[in-house]
Amino acid sequence: MIRGRRLPDRPPREDTPIATGSHAGSSRLLDSLLRHRFALTWAVATLSVVVHITVFQPPGDWNYFELFSRWVQTRPGQSLDFFAANPSTWIGPLVLIACAPLAQLPATVAVWVVALLLVTALPVCLRLLERTAIETGIPDGRRLHAVSAAGGLLAIVCWQELSVTFVHPEDALVAVLGCCALLAVVRRRPWVAAVCLGLAASGKPWAVGLLAVVLAAGTGRRRWAALTLGGLLAVGPWLPFVLGAPDTVEALRTASNTVVPGSPMGQFGYADGAFPWFTRPLQFGAVFAGAALAVRAGRLDLVLVAGVGARLATEPQLWSYYWATLVVGALAADLLSRRRVPLWTTGAVLVGYELPRIVDVTPNTMALLQAGPLLVVLAVLAWGVLRERVRVPELRRLERATG
């Protein structure tokens, strides 16, 4: 259960000082930009998409969606054999089915349409996180809007990797539904949070660990029942394929992917070899444990960054789009606290994402950067526990001394 004061009926607003003199014009311009911060984020992200598709022409991973669409069309009687025959497709059935109509479009057109849709997901995440922050008692004013605007513009650097370089609708879905789940937790609606995260995990299996967020909403059996519902929603869409093609589980388990030397797992003797059998179970457990630790510490702001950070630390490969989901978690860490600047988002973008592109880092350093977000979160949580243990005895002594 997240600790904190009772949520206010009407979130307070910060008073905006009236600018005078020569600063009035710049103040009005800034206020206008902050007022239209979501449109500004969308416009800049869209411009980034246009430049990338026009200049760099990235290949993307849209071919998996095209493959599924062709498979269903040409082999209607063997639709359930898809994952058994294509085990490297770690994208949930619901997302593949939902994107099937777009996969019918010519590839060049489909990439444009999907990329623009994914761009829209970023300001949606910002709006959801702002609403969550306001309902926890953070003033709805200039400070919050400034952190949201600055963080959103920084996040575009990573978000373009997900939306256009790789084209991953399932990862964008995890980000949006994860933000929805945080808002549901603040509103004490564990069932809504469970449905959101269950659907997210049905598209991206590692996200099943984020179901630990449900533990922050409700009490007793209610939250455990909601957690069970989320798990069923995550597994349910896969069941027809598993039952219809019994080889599916074995094919997914033995999919021939290679552990990258620069990944954290590559530092433990698995480099250049196939994924060990425990890779995915370890990842699911680590994500759940990371999110659950943040919940246990009462740090709703760190739940997403802890869970996604655990995902990064247990990934056997290195792909730049991983950081897009992490940056949304970093935005949550900045917006759900009373920060004046987006420190978490800045660190995630500049240190985790940009540094390997500016400096030629060694595999050891790359593995450290990949595990860095989780290590930082664990350090922050540990510091909070130590500070609490020191502070509580002092408060008790003060209470005894004053009577």
C-alpha positions as CSV (number, residue, x, y, z in Angstrom):
1,M,0.0,0.0,0.0
2,I,1.4,3.4,-0.9
3,R,1.8,5.6,2.1
4,G,0.7,9.2,2.0
5,R,-1.9,11.7,3.0
6,R,-5.5,11.6,2.0
7,L,-6.0,12.6,-1.6
8,P,-7.5,16.1,-1.8
9,D,-11.0,16.6,-3.3
10,R,-9.7,19.4,-5.5
11,P,-6.0,19.4,-6.2
12,P,-4.4,22.7,-5.3
13,R,-3.0,25.0,-8.0
14,E,0.2,26.9,-7.8
15,D,-0.2,30.7,-8.0
16,T,1.7,32.0,-11.1
17,P,3.5,35.2,-10.4
18,I,2.6,38.2,-12.6
19,A,5.6,39.3,-14.7
20,T,6.3,42.9,-15.1
21,G,8.6,45.1,-17.1
22,S,10.9,43.6,-19.8
23,H,10.2,40.0,-18.7
24,A,6.5,40.2,-19.4
25,G,6.9,39.1,-23.0
26,S,9.1,36.2,-22.4
27,S,6.9,35.1,-19.5
28,R,3.9,35.1,-21.7
29,L,5.7,33.1,-24.3
30,L,6.8,30.6,-21.7
31,D,3.3,30.3,-20.3
32,S,1.9,29.8,-23.8
33,L,4.4,27.0,-24.5
34,L,3.6,25.3,-21.1
35,R,-0.1,25.6,-21.8
36,H,0.4,23.8,-25.1
37,R,3.1,21.4,-23.8
38,F,1.4,18.2,-25.1
39,A,0.9,19.7,-28.6
40,L,4.5,20.9,-28.5
41,T,5.8,17.4,-27.6
42,W,3.7,15.8,-30.3
43,A,4.8,18.3,-32.9
44,V,8.5,17.9,-32.1
45,A,8.2,14.1,-32.0
46,T,6.3,14.1,-35.3
47,L,9.0,16.2,-36.9
48,S,11.6,13.7,-35.6
49,V,9.7,10.9,-37.3
50,V,9.5,12.7,-40.6
51,V,13.2,13.4,-40.6
52,H,14.1,9.8,-39.7
53,I,11.8,8.1,-42.2
54,T,12.8,10.6,-45.0
55,V,16.5,10.7,-44.4
56,F,17.5,7.5,-42.7
57,Q,14.8,5.2,-44.0
58,P,15.0,2.7,-41.0
59,P,14.0,-0.9,-41.6
60,G,12.1,-1.3,-38.3
61,D,10.6,-4.6,-37.0
62,W,7.3,-4.1,-38.7
63,N,8.1,-7.3,-40.7
64,Y,6.8,-9.4,-37.8
65,F,3.3,-7.9,-38.1
66,E,3.4,-8.4,-41.9
67,L,4.5,-12.0,-41.4
68,F,1.6,-12.7,-39.0
69,S,-0.9,-11.1,-41.4
70,R,0.4,-13.2,-44.4
71,W,0.4,-16.4,-42.2
72,V,-3.2,-16.0,-41.2
73,Q,-4.3,-15.1,-44.8
74,T,-2.4,-17.9,-46.6
75,R,-2.8,-20.6,-43.9
76,P,-6.2,-20.1,-42.3
77,G,-6.3,-23.7,-41.0
78,Q,-2.8,-23.3,-39.4
79,S,-3.2,-19.9,-37.7
80,L,-2.5,-21.4,-34.3
81,D,0.9,-22.8,-35.5
82,F,2.3,-19.3,-36.0
83,F,4.4,-19.1,-32.8
84,A,5.6,-22.7,-33.1
85,A,6.8,-21.9,-36.6
86,N,8.1,-18.4,-35.8
87,P,9.3,-18.6,-32.1
88,S,11.4,-15.4,-32.4
89,T,8.2,-13.4,-32.5
90,W,8.0,-12.3,-28.9
91,I,4.9,-10.2,-29.6
92,G,1.6,-11.1,-28.0
93,P,-1.3,-12.4,-30.1
94,L,-3.7,-9.5,-29.2
95,V,-1.2,-6.8,-30.5
96,L,-0.6,-8.8,-33.7
97,I,-4.3,-9.2,-34.4
98,A,-5.0,-5.5,-33.6
99,C,-2.3,-4.4,-36.0
100,A,-3.2,-6.9,-38.8
101,P,-5.4,-4.4,-40.7
102,L,-2.5,-2.0,-40.8
103,A,-0.2,-4.8,-42.0
104,Q,-2.4,-5.1,-45.1
105,L,-1.1,-1.6,-46.2
106,P,2.0,-1.3,-48.3
107,A,5.1,-1.4,-46.1
108,T,6.1,2.2,-46.7
109,V,2.6,3.5,-45.9
110,A,2.2,1.2,-42.8
111,V,5.4,2.4,-41.2
112,W,4.3,6.0,-41.6
113,V,0.9,5.4,-40.1
114,V,2.1,3.3,-37.2
115,A,5.0,5.6,-36.4
116,L,2.6,8.6,-36.2
117,L,0.3,6.6,-34.0
118,L,3.2,5.7,-31.7
119,V,4.3,9.3,-31.5
120,T,0.9,10.2,-30.1
121,A,1.4,7.7,-27.3
122,L,4.2,9.9,-25.7
123,P,2.0,13.0,-24.9
124,V,-0.7,10.6,-23.8
125,C,1.7,9.2,-21.2
126,L,2.6,12.7,-20.1
127,R,-1.1,13.6,-19.6
128,L,-1.7,10.4,-17.6
129,L,1.3,11.0,-15.4
130,E,0.4,14.6,-14.8
131,R,-3.1,13.5,-13.7
132,T,-1.6,11.0,-11.4
133,A,0.7,13.6,-9.8
134,I,-2.2,16.0,-9.3
135,E,-4.3,13.4,-7.6
136,T,-1.5,12.6,-5.2
137,G,-1.6,16.3,-4.1
138,I,1.1,17.8,-6.2
139,P,0.0,21.3,-7.3
140,D,-1.3,21.7,-10.8
141,G,0.8,24.6,-11.8
142,R,3.8,26.0,-13.6
143,R,6.4,23.8,-11.9
144,L,4.6,20.6,-12.8
145,H,4.0,21.8,-16.3
146,A,7.6,22.8,-16.8
147,V,8.9,19.4,-15.7
148,S,6.4,17.7,-17.9
149,A,7.4,19.8,-21.0
150,A,11.1,19.5,-20.4
151,G,10.9,15.8,-19.7
152,G,8.6,15.1,-22.6
153,L,11.0,16.9,-25.1
154,L,14.0,14.9,-23.7
155,A,12.0,11.7,-23.9
156,I,11.6,12.1,-27.7
157,V,15.3,11.2,-28.1
158,C,14.5,7.7,-27.0
159,W,10.9,7.5,-28.1
160,Q,11.9,7.9,-31.7
161,E,13.8,4.6,-31.5
162,L,10.6,2.8,-30.5
163,S,8.2,4.6,-32.8
164,V,10.2,4.8,-36.0
165,T,13.6,3.1,-35.9
166,F,12.2,-0.2,-34.7
167,V,8.4,0.4,-34.9
168,H,7.2,-1.5,-31.7
169,P,3.5,-0.9,-30.9
170,E,3.7,-3.5,-28.2
171,D,6.3,-1.5,-26.2
172,A,4.3,1.7,-26.6
173,L,1.3,-0.2,-25.3
174,V,3.2,-1.2,-22.2
175,A,4.2,2.5,-21.6
176,V,0.6,3.8,-22.0
177,L,-1.1,1.1,-19.9
178,G,1.6,1.3,-17.3
179,C,0.8,5.0,-16.8
180,C,-2.9,4.1,-16.7
181,A,-2.2,1.6,-14.0
182,L,-0.4,4.2,-11.9
183,L,-3.5,6.5,-12.1
184,A,-5.7,3.6,-11.2
185,V,-3.5,2.8,-8.1
186,V,-3.8,6.4,-6.9
187,R,-7.6,6.2,-7.3
188,R,-7.6,2.9,-5.4
189,R,-8.9,0.8,-8.3
190,P,-6.8,-2.4,-8.2
191,W,-9.1,-4.1,-10.8
192,V,-8.5,-1.4,-13.4
193,A,-4.8,-1.5,-12.7
194,A,-4.8,-5.3,-13.1
195,V,-6.7,-5.2,-16.4
196,C,-4.3,-2.5,-17.8
197,L,-1.1,-4.4,-16.8
198,G,-2.5,-7.8,-17.8
199,L,-3.3,-6.5,-21.3
200,A,0.2,-4.9,-21.5
201,A,1.8,-8.2,-20.6
202,S,-0.3,-10.1,-23.1
203,G,1.5,-8.0,-25.8
204,K,5.0,-7.9,-24.2
205,P,5.6,-10.9,-21.9
206,W,8.3,-9.3,-19.7
207,A,5.7,-6.7,-18.5
208,V,3.9,-9.4,-16.5
209,G,6.3,-8.5,-13.7
210,L,4.8,-5.0,-13.6
211,L,1.6,-6.6,-12.1
212,A,3.4,-5.9,-8.7
213,V,2.0,-2.4,-9.1
214,V,-1.4,-3.8,-8.2
215,L,-0.2,-4.5,-4.7
216,A,-0.1,-0.7,-4.1
217,A,-3.9,-0.5,-4.6
218,G,-6.4,-1.9,-2.2
219,T,-5.8,-4.2,0.7
220,G,-6.1,-7.8,1.7
221,R,-7.7,-10.4,-0.6
222,R,-9.0,-7.7,-3.0
223,R,-5.6,-6.9,-4.4
224,W,-4.5,-10.5,-4.6
225,A,-7.7,-11.3,-6.5
226,A,-6.9,-8.4,-8.9
227,L,-3.4,-9.6,-9.3
228,T,-4.7,-13.1,-10.3
229,L,-7.0,-11.4,-12.8
230,G,-4.1,-9.6,-14.3
231,G,-2.1,-12.8,-14.6
232,L,-5.0,-14.5,-16.4
233,L,-5.3,-11.7,-18.8
234,A,-1.6,-11.8,-19.6
235,V,-1.6,-15.6,-20.2
236,G,-5.1,-16.0,-21.7
237,P,-4.4,-14.8,-25.3
238,W,-1.5,-17.3,-25.6
239,L,-3.6,-20.3,-24.5
240,P,-5.3,-21.0,-27.9
241,F,-1.9,-21.1,-29.6
242,V,-0.4,-23.3,-26.8
243,L,-3.4,-25.7,-26.9
244,G,-3.8,-25.6,-30.7
245,A,-0.1,-26.2,-31.3
246,P,1.5,-28.1,-28.4
247,D,5.0,-27.4,-29.8
248,T,4.6,-23.7,-29.1
249,V,6.0,-23.6,-25.6
250,E,9.1,-25.7,-26.5
251,A,9.7,-23.6,-29.7
252,L,9.6,-20.4,-27.6
253,R,11.8,-21.8,-25.0
254,T,14.5,-23.0,-27.4
255,A,14.3,-20.0,-29.8
256,S,17.8,-19.4,-31.2
257,N,18.8,-16.0,-30.0
258,T,22.4,-15.0,-29.0
259,V,23.5,-13.4,-25.8
260,V,25.4,-10.2,-26.5
261,P,28.8,-9.7,-24.8
262,G,27.9,-6.2,-23.7
263,S,24.7,-7.2,-21.9
264,P,24.8,-7.9,-18.1
265,M,24.1,-11.6,-18.8
266,G,27.1,-11.6,-21.2
267,Q,29.3,-10.7,-18.3
268,F,28.5,-14.0,-16.5
269,G,29.9,-16.3,-19.1
270,Y,27.0,-16.6,-21.5
271,A,28.4,-14.3,-24.2
272,D,27.9,-15.4,-27.8
273,G,25.9,-18.4,-26.7
274,A,22.2,-19.1,-27.0
275,F,19.8,-17.8,-24.3
276,P,20.0,-20.1,-21.3
277,W,16.7,-21.8,-20.3
278,F,16.2,-19.5,-17.3
279,T,16.4,-16.2,-19.2
280,R,12.7,-15.3,-19.4
281,P,11.7,-16.7,-16.0
282,L,14.6,-14.8,-14.4
283,Q,13.5,-11.6,-16.2
284,F,9.8,-12.0,-15.2
285,G,10.8,-12.5,-11.5
286,A,13.3,-9.7,-11.5
287,V,10.7,-7.2,-12.9
288,F,8.2,-8.2,-10.4
289,A,10.7,-8.0,-7.5
290,G,11.9,-4.6,-8.6
291,A,8.4,-3.1,-8.8
292,A,7.4,-4.9,-5.6
293,L,10.3,-3.4,-3.7
294,A,9.3,0.1,-4.8
295,V,5.7,-0.6,-3.7
296,R,6.9,-1.9,-0.3
297,A,8.9,1.2,0.2
298,G,5.9,3.4,-0.6
299,R,7.6,4.9,-3.6
300,L,4.9,5.0,-6.3
301,D,7.1,7.4,-8.3
302,L,9.8,4.7,-8.7
303,V,7.6,1.6,-9.4
304,L,7.8,1.8,-13.2
305,V,11.5,2.8,-13.4
306,A,12.3,-0.1,-10.9
307,G,10.4,-2.7,-13.0
308,V,11.7,-1.6,-16.4
309,G,15.2,-1.1,-14.9
310,A,15.0,-4.8,-13.8
311,R,14.0,-5.7,-17.4
312,L,17.1,-3.9,-18.8
313,A,19.4,-5.6,-16.2
314,T,18.2,-9.0,-17.2
315,E,18.0,-8.5,-21.0
316,P,20.6,-10.8,-22.9
317,Q,20.7,-8.4,-25.8
318,L,21.2,-4.6,-26.3
319,W,18.6,-2.7,-28.3
320,S,18.2,1.0,-28.1
321,Y,14.4,0.9,-28.0
322,Y,14.6,-0.7,-24.6
323,W,15.3,2.8,-23.2
324,A,12.0,4.3,-24.5
325,T,10.0,2.4,-21.9
326,L,12.5,3.2,-19.2
327,V,12.3,6.9,-20.0
328,V,8.5,6.8,-19.4
329,G,9.3,5.3,-16.0
330,A,11.8,8.1,-15.5
331,L,9.1,10.7,-16.4
332,A,6.9,9.1,-13.7
333,A,9.8,9.4,-11.2
334,D,10.1,13.1,-12.0
335,L,6.4,14.0,-12.2
336,L,5.2,12.1,-9.2
337,S,7.7,13.9,-7.0
338,R,8.1,17.6,-6.3
339,R,11.1,18.1,-8.6
340,R,11.9,21.4,-10.3
341,V,13.8,19.7,-13.1
342,P,13.5,16.2,-14.7
343,L,16.6,14.7,-13.2
344,W,15.6,11.0,-13.7
345,T,14.7,11.6,-17.3
346,T,17.8,13.6,-18.0
347,G,20.0,10.9,-16.5
348,A,18.2,8.1,-18.4
349,V,18.6,9.9,-21.8
350,L,22.1,11.4,-21.5
351,V,23.8,8.7,-19.5
352,G,22.0,5.5,-20.4
353,Y,21.0,6.2,-24.0
354,E,23.3,8.9,-25.4
355,L,26.7,8.1,-23.7
356,P,27.3,4.8,-25.6
357,R,26.7,6.7,-28.9
358,I,29.1,9.5,-28.0
359,V,31.9,7.5,-26.4
360,D,33.3,4.1,-27.5
361,V,32.5,2.1,-24.4
362,T,33.7,-1.4,-23.6
363,P,31.4,-4.4,-23.2
364,N,31.9,-4.2,-19.4
365,T,30.9,-0.5,-19.3
366,M,27.9,-1.2,-21.6
367,A,26.7,-3.9,-19.2
368,L,27.1,-1.5,-16.3
369,L,25.1,1.2,-18.1
370,Q,22.4,-1.4,-18.9
371,A,22.1,-2.4,-15.3
372,G,22.6,1.2,-14.1
373,P,18.9,2.2,-13.7
374,L,18.1,-0.8,-11.5
375,L,21.3,-0.2,-9.4
376,V,20.4,3.5,-8.9
377,V,16.8,2.7,-7.9
378,L,18.0,0.0,-5.4
379,A,20.4,2.6,-3.9
380,V,17.7,5.2,-3.6
381,L,15.3,2.7,-1.9
382,A,18.1,1.5,0.4
383,W,19.0,5.0,1.4
384,G,15.3,5.7,2.2
385,V,15.2,2.6,4.4
386,L,18.4,3.6,6.3
387,R,17.2,7.2,6.7
388,E,13.8,6.0,8.1
389,R,15.6,3.7,10.6
390,V,17.7,6.6,11.8
391,R,14.9,9.1,11.9
392,V,12.2,7.1,13.7
393,P,14.3,6.5,16.9
394,E,15.1,10.3,17.0
395,L,11.4,11.2,16.7
396,R,10.5,8.7,19.5
397,R,13.2,10.3,21.8
398,L,11.9,13.7,20.9
399,E,8.3,12.6,21.8
400,R,9.4,11.2,25.1
401,A,11.4,14.3,25.9
402,T,8.5,16.7,25.2
403,G,6.1,14.7,27.1
